[in-house]
Amino acid sequence: MRAVSEIIALAWDDKTSFEMIEDQTGLSEKGVIKLMRRSLKPGSYKKWRERVSGRSAKHAKRSLNSLSIDYADLQ
């Protein structure tokens, strides 16, 4: 398992999805949230949660759907 500081850096990174974090660390989204709550100051945790809540880039499945192209529209 990676160091807590490395996991926090991954969680703050906009381009790193929760799925990627789980693949690299074995820590689920809920686990990352618990780690962040435990490790960050309350204000920093609140800012992070506001930032990642509803953000499609933090969820690989959502971000892939937003990138899909409807080929019927191209014809």
N, CA, C and O of each residue as an XYZ file, in Angstrom:
300
protein
N       0.853     -1.193      0.000
C       0.000      0.000      0.000
C       0.889      1.244      0.000
O       1.960      1.268      0.606
N       0.425      2.240     -0.676
C       1.173      3.490     -0.777
C       1.082      4.287      0.517
O       0.238      4.024      1.373
N       1.968      5.261      0.636
C       1.958      6.165      1.781
C       0.700      7.030      1.728
O       0.172      7.314      0.653
N       0.239      7.436      2.883
C      -0.970      8.255      2.986
C      -0.818      9.528      2.156
O      -1.763      9.942      1.484
N       0.357     10.151      2.195
C       0.551     11.400      1.450
C       0.403     11.175     -0.060
O      -0.088     12.057     -0.765
N       0.818     10.013     -0.559
C       0.674      9.709     -1.984
C      -0.795      9.516     -2.361
O      -1.230      9.953     -3.426
N      -1.546      8.866     -1.491
C      -2.981      8.654     -1.745
C      -3.710      9.989     -1.729
O      -4.584     10.226     -2.563
N      -3.364     10.859     -0.796
C      -3.973     12.191     -0.726
C      -3.671     12.963     -2.011
O      -4.552     13.627     -2.556
N      -2.439     12.880     -2.495
C      -2.082     13.573     -3.741
C      -2.896     13.032     -4.913
O      -3.352     13.804     -5.756
N      -3.084     11.717     -4.974
C      -3.911     11.125     -6.031
C      -5.355     11.598     -5.927
O      -5.992     11.891     -6.939
N      -5.868     11.672     -4.708
C      -7.264     12.080     -4.496
C      -7.477     13.543     -4.891
O      -8.540     13.890     -5.406
N      -6.489     14.400     -4.659
C      -6.601     15.812     -5.036
C      -6.481     16.008     -6.538
O      -7.015     16.977     -7.077
N      -5.787     15.104     -7.222
C      -5.556     15.243     -8.659
C      -6.867     15.071     -9.423
O      -7.542     14.050     -9.292
N      -7.218     16.066    -10.211
C      -8.477     16.039    -10.960
C      -8.513     14.935    -12.010
O      -9.586     14.431    -12.341
N      -7.364     14.558    -12.533
C      -7.327     13.578    -13.615
C      -7.291     12.138    -13.128
O      -7.385     11.217    -13.940
N      -7.156     11.918    -11.821
C      -7.085     10.570    -11.270
C      -8.452     10.176    -10.728
O      -8.948     10.778     -9.775
N      -9.056      9.164    -11.340
C     -10.388      8.726    -10.901
C     -10.273      7.851     -9.656
O      -9.201      7.342     -9.330
N     -11.400      7.689     -8.971
C     -11.430      6.807     -7.807
C     -11.101      5.377     -8.217
O     -10.490      4.635     -7.448
N     -11.501      4.986     -9.420
C     -11.206      3.648     -9.911
C      -9.705      3.446    -10.086
O      -9.177      2.378     -9.775
N      -9.020      4.479    -10.586
C      -7.563      4.399    -10.745
C      -6.881      4.315     -9.379
O      -5.911      3.576     -9.210
N      -7.380      5.061     -8.424
C      -6.818      5.020     -7.066
C      -6.990      3.628     -6.490
O      -6.077      3.092     -5.862
N      -8.165      3.040     -6.705
C      -8.411      1.691     -6.184
C      -7.491      0.675     -6.856
O      -6.977     -0.225     -6.192
N      -7.278      0.807     -8.162
C      -6.379     -0.109     -8.872
C      -4.950     -0.009     -8.342
O      -4.259     -1.020     -8.217
N      -4.512      1.200     -8.034
C      -3.135      1.416     -7.600
C      -2.911      1.124     -6.124
O      -1.824      0.701     -5.728
N      -3.953      1.352     -5.298
C      -3.758      1.248     -3.848
C      -4.597      0.168     -3.178
O      -4.284     -0.268     -2.070
N      -5.668     -0.266     -3.852
C      -6.584     -1.229     -3.232
C      -7.613     -0.561     -2.341
O      -8.405     -1.245     -1.693
N      -7.614      0.759     -2.298
C      -8.527      1.513     -1.434
C      -9.746      1.956     -2.243
O      -9.606      2.628     -3.265
N     -10.935      1.580     -1.784
C     -12.168      1.936     -2.489
C     -12.460      3.424     -2.340
O     -11.791      4.131     -1.586
N     -13.477      3.890     -3.079
C     -13.870      5.302     -2.981
C     -14.239      5.661     -1.545
O     -13.836      6.708     -1.038
N     -15.005      4.793     -0.895
C     -15.371      5.057      0.507
C     -14.138      5.103      1.396
O     -14.062      5.913      2.320
N     -13.177      4.236      1.117
C     -11.934      4.226      1.883
C     -11.140      5.502      1.688
O     -10.563      6.033      2.636
N     -11.110      5.995      0.457
C     -10.406      7.253      0.165
C     -11.079      8.400      0.917
O     -10.406      9.247      1.504
N     -12.405      8.418      0.893
C     -13.146      9.476      1.589
C     -12.847      9.436      3.085
O     -12.629     10.481      3.697
N     -12.832      8.244      3.681
C     -12.518      8.120      5.110
C     -11.094      8.578      5.401
O     -10.844      9.271      6.388
N     -10.161      8.185      4.531
C      -8.769      8.588      4.710
C      -8.626     10.101      4.633
O      -7.925     10.707      5.444
N      -9.289     10.705      3.659
C      -9.219     12.158      3.507
C      -9.834     12.861      4.715
O      -9.283     13.846      5.206
N     -10.964     12.365      5.192
C     -11.609     12.975      6.367
C     -10.694     12.894      7.578
O     -10.598     13.843      8.357
N     -10.028     11.767      7.732
C      -9.156     11.544      8.881
C      -7.856     12.342      8.778
O      -7.305     12.756      9.798
N      -7.363     12.562      7.565
C      -6.038     13.138      7.384
C      -6.012     14.651      7.165
O      -5.027     15.311      7.497
N      -7.092     15.201      6.608
C      -7.108     16.627      6.288
C      -7.739     17.447      7.412
O      -8.492     16.931      8.238
N      -7.412     18.727      7.416
C      -8.103     19.654      8.311
C      -9.547     19.746      7.839
O      -9.821     19.529      6.658
N     -10.483     20.067      8.743
C     -11.904     20.114      8.347
C     -12.186     21.009      7.135
O     -12.964     20.630      6.260
N     -11.571     22.177      7.076
C     -11.797     23.079      5.947
C     -11.262     22.515      4.636
O     -11.894     22.653      3.589
N     -10.096     21.880      4.700
C      -9.515     21.275      3.501
C     -10.358     20.103      3.025
O     -10.565     19.926      1.825
N     -10.843     19.307      3.963
C     -11.697     18.174      3.600
C     -12.975     18.672      2.926
O     -13.413     18.104      1.926
N     -13.563     19.720      3.464
C     -14.790     20.269      2.894
C     -14.554     20.765      1.465
O     -15.367     20.514      0.576
N     -13.443     21.466      1.249
C     -13.115     21.947     -0.100
C     -12.908     20.784     -1.063
O     -13.358     20.830     -2.207
N     -12.227     19.746     -0.597
C     -11.994     18.583     -1.449
C     -13.308     17.902     -1.819
O     -13.514     17.533     -2.976
N     -14.196     17.735     -0.843
C     -15.487     17.080     -1.108
C     -16.317     17.895     -2.089
O     -16.946     17.334     -2.985
N     -16.323     19.218     -1.927
C     -17.048     20.072     -2.873
C     -16.475     19.920     -4.272
O     -17.204     19.925     -5.264
N     -15.176     19.787     -4.331
C     -14.487     19.690     -5.609
C     -14.772     18.374     -6.335
O     -14.954     18.373     -7.552
N     -14.812     17.262     -5.610
C     -14.985     15.959     -6.260
C     -16.437     15.516     -6.369
O     -16.743     14.606     -7.140
N     -17.327     16.133     -5.624
C     -18.727     15.722     -5.665
C     -19.326     16.034     -7.027
O     -19.336     17.186     -7.460
N     -19.816     15.021     -7.687
C     -20.463     15.190     -8.969
C     -19.509     15.429    -10.128
O     -19.955     15.677    -11.248
N     -18.228     15.361     -9.887
C     -17.235     15.583    -10.943
C     -17.033     14.279    -11.711
O     -16.602     13.275    -11.144
N     -17.346     14.304    -12.993
C     -17.286     13.074    -13.779
C     -15.865     12.532    -13.913
O     -15.685     11.324    -14.070
N     -14.872     13.382    -13.855
C     -13.495     12.926    -14.011
C     -13.049     12.040    -12.850
O     -12.133     11.234    -13.015
N     -13.671     12.169    -11.692
C     -13.298     11.345    -10.559
C     -13.956      9.967    -10.628
O     -13.665      9.096     -9.809
N     -14.830      9.774    -11.593
C     -15.489      8.488    -11.782
C     -15.247      8.052    -13.219
O     -15.808      8.633    -14.148
N     -14.424      7.042    -13.405
C     -14.014      6.622    -14.753
C     -15.205      6.297    -15.643
O     -15.204      6.661    -16.819
N     -16.212      5.629    -15.117
C     -17.371      5.265    -15.929
C     -18.096      6.508    -16.427
O     -18.509      6.558    -17.586
N     -18.255      7.498    -15.579
C     -18.933      8.736    -15.982
C     -18.110      9.495    -17.012
O     -18.656     10.013    -17.986
N     -16.804      9.563    -16.802
C     -15.982     10.332    -17.729
C     -15.902      9.653    -19.090
O     -15.818     10.341    -20.107
N     -15.926      8.332    -19.140
C     -15.934      7.636    -20.421
C     -17.230      7.898    -21.172
O     -17.218      8.063    -22.391
N     -18.346      7.939    -20.454
C     -19.629      8.229    -21.093
C     -19.664      9.641    -21.653
O     -20.254      9.874    -22.708
N     -19.047     10.571    -20.970
C     -19.061     11.954    -21.452
C     -18.158     12.131    -22.665
O     -18.320     13.097    -23.411
N     -17.205     11.217    -22.882
C     -16.304     11.311    -24.011
C     -16.785     10.539    -25.230
O     -16.223     10.679    -26.316
N     -17.820      9.726    -25.059
C     -18.272      8.900    -26.178
C     -18.853      9.765    -27.290
O     -19.450     10.812    -27.039
N     -18.668      9.313    -28.501
C     -19.130     10.054    -29.678
C     -20.284      9.287    -30.295
O     -20.209      8.072    -30.482
N     -21.329      9.992    -30.602
C     -22.465      9.378    -31.288
C     -22.161      9.450    -32.785
O     -22.259     10.515    -33.395
N     -21.795      8.324    -33.362
C     -21.371      8.298    -34.757
C     -22.510      8.625    -35.715
O     -22.256      9.042    -36.845
N     -23.750      8.447    -35.295
C     -24.884      8.815    -36.151
C     -24.895     10.323    -36.397
O     -25.324     10.776    -37.459
N     -24.427     11.099    -35.422
C     -24.400     12.560    -35.582
C     -23.327     12.994    -36.581
O     -23.413     14.082    -37.152
N     -22.322     12.152    -36.790
C     -21.231     12.514    -37.696
C     -21.561     12.262    -39.153
O     -20.860     12.760    -40.034
N     -22.608     11.504    -39.428
C     -22.951     11.165    -40.816
C     -23.904     12.155    -41.422
O     -24.289     12.010    -42.582
